[in-house]
Amino acid sequence: MSASEQDPTRSSAEESGRGLLEKQALESLEVTSVALGASSHRDKLTAESKSSQSLAFGGRTIGFWSGVMLLMNNLAGPTISLMPPLAQEAGWLSMVLVMLTVGVLSMACGVMLVCTMERMPDYNDSTKRIEFTDIIRFYVPGPWDSFLLIIYHSYLILTLMSYIIQSAQILDYVAMDIFGCTTGVSLGKGLLIQVHTVCGSANGDSVSPFGEMSVLPLSMILVAIVCVPFAVMNLDDNVTLQWIAIAGLTVLAALWIQFLVEQPDFPQPLPLVTTSQQGLIGTVLLNFALMSAIPSWVNEKKTEVGVKESFASALGYVIVVYTAIGVVGGMAFQPFFATDQNLFSKLNSSGLWTPRATVAVYPVLQNFTSIPVLSILIRYNLQSSGWSSCSANFLAFAFPWVLSIPFYSGQGFDRVATIGGLATSSVINFAVPALVYSRSSLSC
């Protein structure tokens, strides 16, 4: 006879103990299952959060040369066509010295802007970004911060509008040259809207084939179709476009120099220095517009990429190319700085196919690769400021295109370019970096 059979009390106690152990085991399994489920849910939320953040902003994937291409394309602008007459007016030595001086000033402002970012508490937090608008809010007290924020977004939107308008106008004239016609929707008085086709070259002296007519050109819709898919991407996704833009600029610059040195009047003597420096200084200051893209680039560049080295490479390239075009172009023709002619008008009037083609290719190459970047910068700064994705996308994409329509014809482009350059560019690219740097207390 077993011990349990001999002692019923002991058998009952053992069965009770086994039941208690089984109950505890089941409860433990339930707790473990709940914990695993909660952990899985947290991991899922974390992954979704990281995915959402990666969709809203780019990662730290931009290498040294890709960043240099981005900065180069941000610096290069249509003022390259003004360099030859400015060299004739101000003198070749003046051009060299002004380009170097403004280049050093731009580099100093860029370094100051990055230093102010490094002094902010969130700079070393990899989960947070610091955009241009964040720098203004952190260092500039109200109500001046609101004023500068308006200036910053106005600068980006006006610059974006000037690229949109210029691109549409160029495409319209290309269509006129190829097909003899270009099409747009005429916006009459009141609610009158009709499709209007322009043929021939009756408006050849105007900035657009439509003259003073209020119109929505189909070319502007084409610009949107090409650019918006890149604009909805992140900054690091547009690196390939920047390589294409700078490679194209290099090829065009080589073709221009070849054309210029082949002119019958080359080499014309250029003055060393003159007393007319205002046009040169103002144009170069407006051209070196670099600051608006720097914070977004810093957020997405690889950590090992040097800031000063990147600035020096980008600025060095632009200074060399623009100075070479200015000096060689100034030596290629009789003085024409007192007229309304520039490099592009000289290329167009040459009667040769290749120089004329480069005039059409350059703005398209420059603008089509810059429009997405400007839209991305607007979206980044708005979302960093707490705007919803829908609102940020509207202001970055739809709003500039809609606002460009009434400025397409007549003197609209000149007004937008003048306001964007004179009223906002100098503030954003030179005044703000110096201001926020002076308000920071630590040294780099």
C-alpha positions in Angstrom: 0.0 0.0 0.0 1.3 3.4 -1.1 1.9 6.3 1.3 -0.8 8.3 -0.3 -3.3 5.5 0.1 -2.3 5.1 3.7 -2.7 8.9 4.4 -5.8 10.4 2.7 -5.0 13.8 4.1 -1.6 13.9 2.5 -3.1 12.9 -0.9 -5.6 15.7 -0.8 -2.9 18.2 0.0 -0.7 17.1 -2.9 -3.6 17.4 -5.4 -4.4 20.9 -4.1 -0.7 21.9 -4.5 -0.6 20.6 -8.0 -3.8 22.5 -8.9 -2.3 25.7 -7.5 0.9 25.2 -9.5 -1.1 24.6 -12.7 -3.1 27.8 -12.1 0.0 29.9 -11.5 1.5 28.5 -14.7 -1.5 29.4 -16.7 -1.5 32.9 -15.2 2.2 33.3 -16.0 1.6 32.2 -19.6 -1.2 34.8 -19.9 0.9 37.6 -18.5 3.8 36.6 -20.9 1.4 36.6 -23.8 0.1 40.0 -22.9 3.6 41.3 -22.4 4.7 39.9 -25.8 1.6 41.4 -27.4 2.3 44.8 -25.9 5.9 44.7 -26.9 5.0 43.8 -30.4 2.5 46.6 -30.5 5.1 49.1 -29.2 7.6 47.8 -31.9 4.9 48.3 -34.5 4.1 51.8 -33.4 7.8 52.7 -33.3 8.3 51.3 -36.8 5.3 53.2 -38.0 6.6 56.4 -36.4 10.0 56.0 -38.0 8.4 55.2 -41.3 6.2 58.3 -41.0 9.2 60.4 -40.1 11.3 59.0 -43.0 8.4 59.9 -45.4 8.2 63.5 -44.1 12.0 64.1 -44.1 15.1 62.5 -45.6 17.7 60.6 -43.8 21.4 61.3 -43.3 22.4 59.9 -46.7 23.9 62.8 -48.6 27.6 62.4 -49.2 30.3 65.0 -49.7 30.1 65.4 -53.5 26.4 65.0 -53.6 26.1 67.8 -51.1 28.5 70.0 -53.1 26.4 69.5 -56.2 23.3 70.5 -54.2 25.0 73.7 -53.0 26.5 74.5 -56.4 23.0 74.3 -58.0 21.6 76.4 -55.3 24.2 79.1 -56.0 24.1 78.9 -59.8 21.5 81.2 -61.3 20.4 83.2 -64.4 22.7 86.1 -63.5 25.5 84.3 -65.4 24.2 86.0 -68.5 25.0 89.4 -67.0 28.6 88.6 -66.3 30.2 89.7 -69.7 28.6 93.2 -69.7 29.4 93.7 -66.0 33.1 92.8 -66.7 33.1 95.5 -69.4 31.5 98.0 -67.1 33.4 97.4 -63.9 36.7 95.9 -65.1 38.1 92.4 -65.0 40.1 92.8 -61.8 37.0 94.2 -60.1 35.0 91.2 -61.1 37.7 88.8 -59.8 38.0 90.7 -56.5 34.2 91.1 -56.0 33.5 87.5 -56.7 36.2 86.4 -54.2 35.1 88.9 -51.6 31.4 87.9 -51.8 32.3 84.3 -51.9 34.3 84.6 -48.7 31.4 86.5 -47.1 28.9 83.8 -48.2 31.1 81.1 -46.7 31.4 83.0 -43.5 27.6 83.5 -43.3 27.1 79.8 -44.0 29.6 78.8 -41.3 27.9 81.1 -38.8 24.5 79.6 -39.6 25.8 76.1 -39.0 27.4 77.2 -35.8 24.1 78.5 -34.5 22.5 75.2 -35.3 25.3 73.4 -33.3 24.6 75.6 -30.3 20.9 74.6 -30.1 19.9 72.0 -27.5 18.3 69.6 -30.0 21.2 69.6 -32.4 22.7 66.3 -31.0 19.3 64.6 -30.8 19.1 62.3 -33.8 15.3 62.1 -33.6 14.9 65.9 -34.1 15.6 68.3 -37.0 16.6 71.9 -37.0 15.3 73.9 -40.0 15.9 77.6 -40.9 12.6 78.6 -39.2 13.6 76.8 -36.0 16.8 78.8 -35.9 14.8 82.1 -36.2 12.3 81.1 -33.5 15.1 80.0 -31.1 17.3 83.1 -31.4 15.1 86.0 -32.4 12.6 87.3 -29.9 9.0 88.1 -30.9 7.5 89.8 -32.7 10.6 90.0 -34.9 10.7 86.3 -35.3 7.3 86.3 -37.0 8.5 89.1 -39.3 11.6 87.1 -40.3 9.6 83.9 -40.8 7.3 85.7 -43.2 10.4 87.1 -45.0 11.9 83.6 -45.3 8.8 81.9 -46.7 8.2 84.9 -49.0 11.7 84.6 -50.3 11.3 80.9 -51.1 7.9 81.3 -52.7 8.9 84.3 -54.8 12.1 82.5 -55.9 10.1 79.4 -56.8 7.6 81.6 -58.7 10.3 83.2 -60.7 11.6 79.7 -61.8 8.1 78.5 -62.7 7.3 81.6 -64.8 10.7 81.6 -66.5 10.5 77.9 -67.3 7.0 78.2 -68.8 8.0 81.2 -70.9 11.0 79.4 -72.3 9.0 76.3 -73.1 6.4 78.5 -75.0 9.1 80.0 -77.2 10.7 76.6 -77.8 7.2 75.4 -78.9 6.9 78.5 -81.2 10.3 77.7 -82.8 9.5 74.0 -83.3 5.8 74.0 -84.1 5.0 77.6 -84.9 2.3 77.7 -82.2 1.9 77.5 -78.5 -1.3 77.0 -76.5 -2.8 78.4 -73.4 -6.2 79.1 -71.7 -7.1 82.7 -72.0 -8.4 84.2 -68.7 -10.7 87.0 -69.7 -12.6 89.5 -67.6 -15.0 88.1 -65.1 -15.7 84.4 -65.6 -14.8 84.4 -69.3 -12.4 81.5 -70.0 -11.5 80.2 -73.4 -8.8 78.2 -75.1 -6.5 80.6 -77.1 -3.8 79.5 -79.5 -1.0 81.8 -80.5 0.8 81.3 -83.8 3.7 83.1 -85.5 6.1 85.5 -83.9 4.1 88.7 -83.6 4.9 88.9 -79.9 8.6 88.1 -80.3 9.7 91.2 -78.4 7.7 90.2 -75.3 8.8 87.9 -72.5 6.0 85.5 -73.5 4.3 84.7 -76.9 1.0 85.8 -75.3 2.2 89.4 -74.8 0.2 91.2 -72.2 -2.7 88.7 -72.4 -3.8 87.1 -69.1 -3.4 83.4 -69.7 -2.8 80.0 -68.2 -0.2 78.5 -70.5 -0.1 74.8 -71.0 3.6 75.0 -70.6 3.1 75.9 -66.9 1.0 72.7 -66.5 3.9 70.8 -68.2 6.4 72.3 -65.7 4.2 71.0 -62.9 3.9 67.5 -64.4 7.6 67.2 -64.6 8.6 68.9 -61.3 5.9 67.9 -58.8 6.8 64.1 -58.7 10.3 65.2 -57.6 9.0 67.8 -55.2 7.0 65.3 -53.2 10.2 63.4 -52.5 12.8 64.3 -49.9 15.9 66.4 -50.4 18.2 63.3 -50.4 16.1 61.8 -53.2 16.8 64.8 -55.5 20.6 64.4 -55.4 20.7 62.8 -58.9 19.0 65.9 -60.4 21.7 68.1 -58.8 24.5 66.0 -60.5 22.7 66.4 -63.8 22.3 70.1 -63.4 26.0 70.8 -62.6 27.2 68.4 -65.3 25.0 70.2 -67.8 26.2 73.6 -66.6 29.8 72.5 -67.0 29.2 71.4 -70.6 27.3 74.6 -71.4 30.0 76.8 -70.0 32.6 75.0 -72.2 30.5 75.5 -75.3 30.0 79.2 -74.4 33.7 79.8 -73.9 34.5 78.0 -77.2 31.9 80.2 -79.0 33.2 83.4 -77.3 36.9 82.9 -78.2 35.9 82.2 -81.8 34.3 85.7 -82.2 36.0 87.9 -84.7 36.5 90.7 -82.1 38.2 88.5 -79.6 40.2 89.5 -77.6 38.8 93.0 -76.9 40.7 94.9 -74.2 39.0 95.1 -70.8 39.5 97.8 -68.3 41.3 96.8 -65.1 39.0 98.7 -62.7 36.4 101.5 -63.2 34.3 103.7 -61.0 31.1 101.8 -62.0 30.9 99.0 -59.4 27.3 99.2 -58.2 25.8 96.9 -60.8 28.5 94.2 -60.3 28.3 94.2 -56.5 24.5 94.1 -56.4 24.3 91.3 -59.0 26.9 89.1 -57.3 25.3 89.6 -53.9 21.9 88.5 -55.3 23.5 85.5 -57.0 25.2 84.1 -53.9 21.9 83.0 -52.3 23.0 79.9 -50.3 21.6 80.2 -46.8 18.0 79.0 -47.3 19.1 75.4 -48.1 21.9 75.0 -45.5 19.9 73.8 -42.5 18.0 71.1 -44.5 21.3 70.0 -46.1 23.0 69.7 -42.6 20.1 67.6 -41.4 20.5 65.1 -44.3 24.3 65.1 -44.9 26.4 62.2 -43.6 28.0 63.1 -40.2 31.5 62.8 -41.6 30.9 65.4 -44.4 32.8 68.6 -43.6 30.9 71.8 -43.7 33.7 74.2 -44.6 35.1 71.9 -47.2 31.7 71.6 -48.9 31.2 75.4 -48.9 34.7 76.0 -50.3 34.2 73.5 -53.1 30.8 74.8 -54.1 31.7 78.4 -54.0 35.0 77.8 -55.7 33.4 76.2 -58.7 30.8 78.9 -59.1 33.4 81.7 -58.7 35.7 80.1 -61.4 32.9 79.5 -63.9 31.1 82.8 -63.5 34.4 84.8 -63.6 35.6 82.9 -66.7 32.3 83.5 -68.5 32.4 87.2 -67.5 36.0 88.0 -68.5 36.1 85.9 -71.7 32.6 87.1 -72.7 33.6 90.7 -72.1 36.6 90.3 -74.3 34.5 88.7 -77.1 32.4 91.7 -78.1 32.6 95.4 -78.5 31.4 97.1 -75.3 27.6 96.5 -74.9 27.1 97.1 -71.2 25.2 100.3 -71.9 22.5 98.4 -73.8 19.9 95.8 -72.7 21.9 93.0 -74.2 23.5 90.1 -72.3 25.3 86.8 -73.0 22.1 85.0 -73.9 20.9 87.7 -76.4 24.4 87.6 -78.0 24.1 83.8 -78.3 20.6 84.1 -79.7 21.6 86.7 -82.3 24.5 84.6 -83.5 22.2 82.7 -86.0 24.0 79.5 -85.1 21.9 76.5 -83.9 24.2 75.3 -81.1 24.5 78.7 -79.2 20.8 79.3 -79.6 20.0 75.8 -78.2 22.1 76.4 -75.2 20.1 79.5 -74.3 16.9 77.3 -74.1 18.7 74.4 -72.4 20.3 76.4 -69.6 17.2 77.8 -67.8 15.3 74.6 -68.2 18.2 72.6 -66.8 18.7 75.0 -64.0 15.0 75.6 -63.2 13.7 72.0 -63.5 16.3 70.8 -61.0 15.8 73.8 -58.6 12.0 73.9 -58.5 11.7 70.6 -56.6 14.4 71.6 -54.1 12.6 74.9 -53.3 9.3 73.2 -52.8 10.9 70.7 -50.5 12.5 73.4 -48.4 9.1 75.1 -48.0 7.5 71.8 -47.0 10.3 70.9 -44.6 10.2 74.3 -42.7 6.4 74.3 -42.5 6.2 70.7 -41.2 9.0 71.5 -38.7 6.9 74.5 -37.6 3.9 72.2 -36.8 1.9 72.5 -40.0 0.0 69.5 -41.1 1.2 67.5 -44.1 -1.8 68.6 -46.2 -1.3 72.3 -45.4 2.4 72.2 -46.0 2.1 70.4 -49.3 -0.5 72.9 -50.5 1.7 75.9 -49.7 4.8 74.3 -51.1 3.2 73.0 -54.3 -0.2 74.3 -55.3 0.0 77.9 -53.9 3.2 79.0 -55.9 1.8 77.6 -59.1 -1.6 79.3 -58.7 0.1 82.6 -57.7 2.4 82.4 -60.8 -0.5 82.5 -63.3 -1.3 86.3 -63.0 2.4 87.1 -63.2 3.2 85.0 -66.3 2.6 87.7 -68.9 3.8 91.2 -69.3 6.3 92.4 -66.7 5.2 89.9 -64.1 8.4 87.9 -64.1 10.6 91.1 -63.7 8.4 92.2 -60.7 8.6 88.8 -59.0 12.4 88.5 -59.6 13.0 92.1 -58.4 10.9 91.8 -55.2 12.3 88.3 -54.4 15.9 89.5 -54.9 16.1 92.9 -53.5 13.5 92.8 -50.7 14.1 89.3 -49.2 17.3 87.7 -50.5 19.8 90.1 -48.8 17.9 89.7 -45.5 17.8 85.9 -45.5 21.3 85.2 -47.0 23.3 87.8 -45.1 21.4 89.6 -42.3 19.8 86.7 -40.6 23.0 84.5 -40.3 24.9 87.5 -38.8 21.9 88.3 -36.5 21.4 84.7 -35.1 25.2 84.2 -34.7 25.6 87.4 -32.7 22.8 86.3 -30.4 24.4 83.0 -29.6 26.7 83.0 -26.6 29.1 80.0 -27.2 31.9 79.8 -29.7 32.5 77.0 -32.3 
